[in-house]
Amino acid sequence: MRRLLFLIIASVPLTLAAQFGEQQVLPVYLGGCDGVQFVAAGDLDLDGDRDIVAASAFADAVVLFKNEGQLTFQTGAPMVFADGVSCAQVADLDADGDSDVVYTANLGGQTLWMENIGQGIFNFNFLSSGGIFACVADLDGDELLDVVIVSNNLIWMRNTGNGTFADGGVIRSEIHDPRQVAVGDLDNDGDADVACIVGGEDEITWMANDGTGNFAAPSHICYANYFSLELADLDNDGDLDLVADDGTTRSTWYTNDGSGNFEMQPVFDPSNVSGAYSTKCADLDADGDVDVVLASWDSIRVAMNLGGGMFAPVQFVAGGLIGIYWVDAADLDNDGDLEIMAASYADDQVTWYENLTFQTGVEEITGTAALLQVLPNPMADHALITWPTATDGQAQVVVLDLTGQVVQQLPMREGRAILERGPLAGGAYLLRCTDRSGAVASARLLVE
C-alpha cells in the first residue's frame, strides 16, 4: 500500500538566553597542557569531525585532541615540541583539501607550519624567524592563504602555491611592539586589511590593503592598552566592527561606518571585575547575527545579539577556571551549532561546552525513522532530504513560517527531495517527517 509522507519544516522560535552544557575537560598526557595559551579546531584527519589543537607554552608543545564523534575526544598527544609555543592556527595552507597547522614558538624564535599529508602524518616547514602570534588570510587576492606574523615587527609571508611561501616583508615599519592582529575587509573594497594592537603606543590601528599586499600608513582606531581583538559585523550593516579586551575589566566594541572609521560603544559587561582577556564573535543561536563570547580570568560569559547593534545582558556560561587566555567556537558534535572552547593557562586545561541553545523538544527517534538526513546542514542554497522509509511512497514537503503559513511546497519521490532555499531566511528550522503508519523523524535544519 502506498504511504503518503508529510514533511514539515517549521521555523523554530529562538530564545535570547544562551544555553550550554557542563564543562568538559579534554584528557591529555601528563603535563601536556601546562601553560596552554591557544585553542583552535579543524578536521585534521578528514573523518568529518572537528578535532582540537592547543598551544601549550610551558609544555613546549602543539597538542592534538582527535574527535571520535559522539561527544568524545582521544587523549591529547603532542604533534610537535617547540620552545614556548604561543599560538596554533588551523587552515588549508596548501589548498589540497585538508587542514594544516601554523604555529609560533616564542622562545624558540620561529614560526612554522605543518603540512598535513594524511593518515596523521605532517611535514614541518619553516616560515619565519620570531613570532608570538599568527593569523591566516588571503592578503594579495590570489585565493591562497597567506600568513601574518606578530614578531618584533608585523610581517607577512606570501603563499606562492604548492605549499611554498615567500617573504612579503614588513607590513608597516611604523608599527612598533605589535601584540596581536586581526585581518578582514575594514573599508569594504574587497580585500583583507590588517588591524593591530600596538603595545608601544597603547593603540589599536588598522592598515588598508590595496589588494596586492601593499598597505597604507596606519589609521588610528583607539587609544587603550588592549590585550586582544576580534573583527565581526555586530550590527548587521555589512561592514566589520571591532571588539577589544583590555586585560583588566573592559570588553568593548567599536562600530565601523564602512570606510574604516570607528566609534566606541558601551562595554559588554560593566560589572566585570575579573579581567577581560579574550573574545570570540560567532552566531551561537543560529539567528543570523553575531553573538560575543567573553573570557575573563576565571569565567566565560556570552552577550547575545538582539540585532541592530543591541545586546542582551551578559549571561554566565562557566566558571572555576584559572587564567583563561583564549576562547574559540566551532561545531564539535556536528549538530549544526557552535560549541565554545577555552584554553586556561594557569590551571593547564582545555575545556569545551556543548551548545544547547537550540532545543526542539522532540524525543529521540530510533529505528528506521532515525535515518532522516539533510545535507548539507547548515544549508546555503539547497539541501538534499532523504528518508529511506519513504522510498515506496510519494511525499509532500511543506515549509511553514513561524505563524504556520505555508511559504514553499515540493514533492518527495522515492524518499528524496531537493529543498531550495527560496524564501527561507537565515536561522534555525525544525524538520519533521510523519508517515501514515505514525512513524516520526525529526532533524534540525540551519539556513545560513
N, C-alpha and C positions, 0 to 999 in steps of 0.2 A: 504494500500500500504506500502510495506517495505520502510524504510528510511535508508539511508547509512550515518553513522556519521563518521566524520573525527576528530580525537583528535590529536592536535599538541602541542608538548611541545618544545618550543624554548628557548635556553639559552639566558638570558637577560643580555645585557652588563651593567656592574656596573660602576657608576661614582666614582671618587675619592673624590667628595665633599659630605660630610655627610649632610643630611637634617633632621631637627627636627622641630616639631610643636611649637606653642606658649606655654609659661609657663602655667601649670595647677597647681593651689594651692589646695591641699586637704582640704576639710572642716573639722573642728574639734571643739569640745566643748570648751567653753571659757577657755583659759589658758592651753589647753591640750597639746600644742606643745612647751611650754615655755622651752627654752634651749635644743631643740631637737638635739641629737648628732649622731643618728644612724638610718639607714633605711634598710629594707630588704623586700623580697617578697616571698610568698608561698601560695598555695591553702589551707587555713585553714578550709574551710567549704565544701570542696570536691564538688564544683559546677562547676569545670572546668575553673574558672578564678583565677588568682593570686591576692591575697589580699596583702596589705602593712602593715608592722609592723614597728613602730617607737619607739625609746627610748628617752624619754624626761626627762632630768636631773633635771630641775627646777620644772617641774610639778610632778616629782617623780612618773612617770607612764610609763608603756608599753601601747602604743596606737595602736588599730587595725582599719584599714580602709578597710571595706569589699568592694570587687569589684563586682558591679552589672552587669557588662558587658556593651557593647555599650559605652565605654569610660567614665563611671560614677562610683563614689565611694560613699558609705554611709559616713555620718559624723563620723569622728574618735571618738572612745569611748575607755575608759581605759579597758585593760584586767586585770591589776593588778597595785596597788600602792606600790612603794618601794622607799626608800630614795636614791636619786642620781642615777637613772637608767642611765647607760652609754653605754650599748650595748644590742642588742636583735637579736639573730640569729634564723633562721627558718630551721628546719631539722627534719627528721623522726627518733627520738632517740630510740623509742621502736620497730621499724621495723614492725609496724602494718598497714602501707599503708597510713597514714595521716601525716600532718605536725605538729610538736610540736615546742615549743619556748624555748630557753635557754637565760637567761638574767643575767646581772651583775648589782648589786646595790652598787655602790662605797661607798656612805655614810652609807648605811645600813650594809656594810661589809659582803656581801654574794653573792653567785651565785646559782641560782635556775633554774629548768626547769619546764615548764608547759606541762603536758601530755594532748594531745587532745583526748577526749573520745567521740567526736561527738556532733552535734547539738549546737555548740558554747559553750560547757562546757569543762573546763580544770581543771585538778588536779595539785596541786602545790607540788613540790618535792625539797628538799634541796640537793645541790650538794657539796658546799664547803664554808668555811668562806673566806671573802675577794673576790676581783675581780673587775677589771676595764675594762677588755676586755676578750672575749672568742671566740674560734672558734671550729669547729666540723670536725673531720676526724677519720678514722679508723687507729689507731696507732699500734695495735697489730695483725693485719691480720686476725681477726675473722669475718670480714664483718659486724661488728656492729660499730656504730658511737660513738667514744669517744669524750671527751671534754677537750680542752686545755684552761687553765685559767691563765691570767696575774694578779698577785697579788703582794705581797711582793717578792714572788718567782715565778718562772714559773713552774706550776704544771699541772698534768693531771688526769682526772677521767676515770677509765676503765669501759666501758659498759660491764656488765656481762650478759645481756639479760633480757627480760621481764620487761624493764623499771627500772632496778636496776643498781647502779654504785658502784664501789669500788675505794678507793684511790690509784691512780697509783704512787703517790709520786712526789717529785721534779724532774723535767726533768734533770737539771744540777745545782748543788749548786754554780758553778762559775758565774751564771747569776745573777747579782745584778741590781736592779731597772729596771726590764723589762717594756717596754712601750706598745709594740704591737707585735703580732706574725702572721705568715702565715705558712700554712702546705702544703707540696707537696713533690714529689719524686725528690730530687735535684741531686742524684747521680745515677739515673737510675737503681736501684737494686730492684725495685718493691714494696717498702714500703714508708710510709709517713715520711719525715723528717720535722724538725721544724726550721724556720728562725725567728730571734727575733731582735727587736730594743732594745739595752741595753743603758739606759739613763745614768747610772753612768760612762760609758766609751765612750759615744758618738760613738757607734759602731753598726754595723749590723753583727751578727754571724749566723751560722747555725750548727745544731747538727744532725749527721747521726743516723738513726734508724736501729737497727739490725733486725727489722721485728717483734719483740715481745714487743716493747715499752721500750727497753733499748737504751740509747742514748750515743754516743761518746762525747768526750770533744768538746767544741765549736771550730768551724773553722771560721777564720776571712773572712769577705766579704769586708767591707769598714769601714773607719772612717769618721763619719759625724753625726751631730745632727739631725737625721731624725725623722719625725713626723708619717709617715705611710708607709706601704709596701704592695706589692702585688706580687704574683707569676704567671707567664704565659709564654708560649712558643712564644716569639715575633718574632723570626727569623726562625720559622718552621724547626728547626733542630732536633726536637724530645726530647728536654730537657727543663726544666723550667728555665726561666730567672727571674730577679728580677727588680721591679720598686719601687722607693722610692721617698718620698716627704719630703723636709726639713722644711716645715712650713714657709719659707721666700720667696724664689724665684725659687728654683730648683725642677723640677720633672725630674728625670733621670733614666736610666736603665742600668743593668749590664748583659752582656751575660754570659751564663753558657756553659762551654766546655763539659758538660755531666758527669763530675766527681765531680762537686761541686766547681770548680774553676771559679771565676768571674772576668770579665773585664769591667770597666766603659765605657759607650758610651756617646755621646753628649746629653745634656739636650734637652727635647722636645720643650721648648719654651724659647729661650734666652731672649726674650723681656719682659717676665712676671715680673711685679714688685708688684703684689698684693697678693703674698703668694702662697704656694703650700701645700695643706692640705690633699687631698685625691685623690686616683686613683682607677679606675676600668678598668680591662682588659676584653674585650668582643668583639666578632665578630659583629660589628654594621652593616656592609653592606653585610653580608652573602656570603663573597667571600672565606671563608675557612681559613683566617688568623685573628690574634687577634689585634684589634684596642685598643686605650687607651683613656679613659675619664679622664680629668684632672680638678680638682676643686681648684680654688684659693679662696681668701677671699670672693670675690663678683661676680665671674663668673664661667661658665662651658665651657670648650673647649674640642675638640677631636683631636687626632692625628691618622689619618687613615693609616693603614699599607699597604704599597705597595708591600710587600713580601721581603723575604731575609734580614730582619732587616732594611729595608728602610721605612721611614715615610714621608707622605706628610706634608707640612707646617700646623701648628696647626690652627684649624678653630674654630670660635666663635659659641657657641650654645645658651647661655643665660647669662644675666647679671642682675644687680639690686638687687641681693641677698646680705645678710649681714651675714658673718660668716659661710660659708659652711664648715661643719665638716665631712660629709661623702657622697659619691656617690655610686650608685649601678646600675645594669642593669638587666632587666627582661622583658619578653613578657607580657605586661599588657593587651593588646587588642586581644590576640590570633590570630594574623595575621602572625606569624612566624618570626618576627624580634624583636629586643630588644629595649625597651624604656629606658630612663635614669631617675633615681630618685635621689633626693638630699635632705639632711637634713641641714638646716641652722639655727644655734642655736641663733644668735644674732637678727634675725627677726622672730624667732619662727615659721618657715614654713617647711612643707614637700611639695615638688614640683615634678612634673614629666613632661616629654617631649616626645611626640609621635614621633616614628621613621618613617620618610617619605623618607628615603634614597632610598628605592626600589620603583620605580614608574613604573607601567605597561603602563600607558596612555590609559587603557581600560575603556570605560564608564561603569557606574554601571549597572548591569544586574538585571532585575526584573522578576517576574513571574516564570514559571517552569524552565526556563533556569538558574535561580539563585540557583537551587538545586544541582548543581555540587559540589561534595565533594571529597577530597583527604585525606585519613587517613592512617597512621599518617602523620603529616606535622609540622615540618621537618621530612623527611624520612631518614632512615638509610639504610636498605637492600631492602625493598619493600614497596609499598603503594597500598591500595585499592582505585580505582577510580570508583565513581558511579555517574550516571546522569539519573534520573527516566524517562525523556522524551525519552530516547533511548531504553526503555525496550521492545518495539515491533520490534526493528530492529537490524541489525547487525552493527558493528562498526569496525573501524580500528584505532589503536593507533600508531602514528608515533612520534618518538623522533628525533629532529634535533639539531645539534650544532649551534654555533654562525654563521658559514658560510652557514647554511642552509642544510648541509649534513645530510642525514638520518643515524643515528647510531643505531637505535633499532626500531623494529616493533612488534606489538602484536595485536591480535583480541580482540574486545569487544563484548560480547554477553549478551543479557538481561540487558543491561545498566551497566555492571560490567566488570572491567578489573583489573588484578593484574600487577602493574608495578614493575619489578625487577630492582634493581639499575644498574646492568650490567656495561656498560662503563661510566655511568654518574659520572662526577667528583663532588666534593662538591661545592655548590654555589646555586645561585638563578635561577629559571626557570619560564617560563610562560606557564601555562596550558590553552589551548583554545579549546573549543568544538564548532563545527558548524554542524547543521544537514541540510538536503535538503530543509527544509522549511525556512531556513535563520536564525533560532534562534542561538544565540551565547552565550556561557557561558565561563567565564574566571576565573582562580584562580591562585594564586601564589603557586609555589612548591619550597621548600627549601630542598636541599640534604645535609646531614651532612658530 
